[in-house]
Amino acid sequence: MNHDAVENLFGIEGLNIAWYGIIITFGMILGFMLALRRCKKTAKMAAKQEEFVAPDVKDGSIVLHKAFGEGAVTKIDKAQKHIRVTFGIGEKTFIFPDAFKQGFLKMKGE
């Protein structure tokens, strides 16, 4: 069996191209397309993060949680990084404002 016939399957004007060269090129093109797609998603996510405005939460504010239902804010730490909410099932602590940004909590009436 001719070794060149197996290795060099394609030819363009006398330039022989090996089959593995086609596979490598195809993989590089797919990788580049995936990188571009992820860059676009990251840009959209960054734009969404810039649009978020933290709600004005105070002690006694009523919030809603998907699983725990309605609750009242009982404590906000001095650095405003955590809030404690009392629900019917007990008290839970959330990171502020991430709990609102990620959709775990929302103010009643929004």
N, C-alpha and C positions, 0 to 999 in steps of 0.2 A: 504494500500500500504506500502511495506517495505521501510523504510527511508534509509537504507544502500544501497539498490538496486539503488536508484536514485543518491545518493551522490557518491558512489564508483563504477564507471562503469568499471574501469580497474584494473587488478590485475596481479602482476608478482611474482610468487613463494610465494604466501601468503601475499605479500605487496599490500595493496589496495591503489589505486591512485584516488583521487577525480577529477571530470571533470574540475573544476576550476583551479586545479593545472596544467593540460595540457595547458589550455588557457594562464595562466600566464607564463609558460615556453616558449610557442610559441612566446608570445609577447616579452619576454626578448631576445630570439634568433634573432627575426626580428630587435629589437632595436640595438643590437650589430652589426648586419650586416650593418644597415644603418650608424652607427657611423664609421665603417671601411671604407665604401664607401665615406663618406664625408671627412675623413682624407686623402684619396688618392687624391680626387679632390683638397683639400687645398694644398697638397704638389705639385701638378701639377701647380696650380696657382702661388705658391711662386716661382717655377722654371721659369715660364714665366716672372714674374716681375723682376727677377734677370737678365734676358737676355736683357731687354729693355735698349736702350741707347738713351738719348734725342738728337734730331737733333740740329745741330748748327744753331740757329735762330738768325737773326740780323734784324735791321731796314731795310725795303725794301725787305726782303725775300718774295717770292711768295709761298703761301700755298693754299691747296685745302680743301674745306668743302663739305660734301655730299649734303647738302641742299642749302647752300649759294653760292657754286661755288668757283671760283678763287678769291683770295684776297691778299692784300699786308700787311705785318706787319708794323704798324706805330709806335708802342711804346712797349718797354719792360721795366717793372719797375726795379728799382735798385736791388731789392732782387731776380729778375728773377722768380717771382711766378705768374705773370700775363702778358699776351701779348694782345695787342689791334690790331685787324685786320680790315682793311677797305675792304668791299665787295661792289658789285654794289648796294645792297639794304641798305647799311649803315655800321656803325662801330659796331663791337662786341668785347667783352672782354672774354678771355679764361684763365683758370688756366693752368699754364705751370709747368711741362711737361705733366700733366694729359690729356690734350686735345689730345696730340699726342699718348700717351700710350693707351687711350681708343678708339682711332680710329676716333675721331671727326675731327681732322685736320691731314694733311700729307703734307710734302714738295713737291712742284711741281717737277716732274721728278723721284720720288721714285716709 
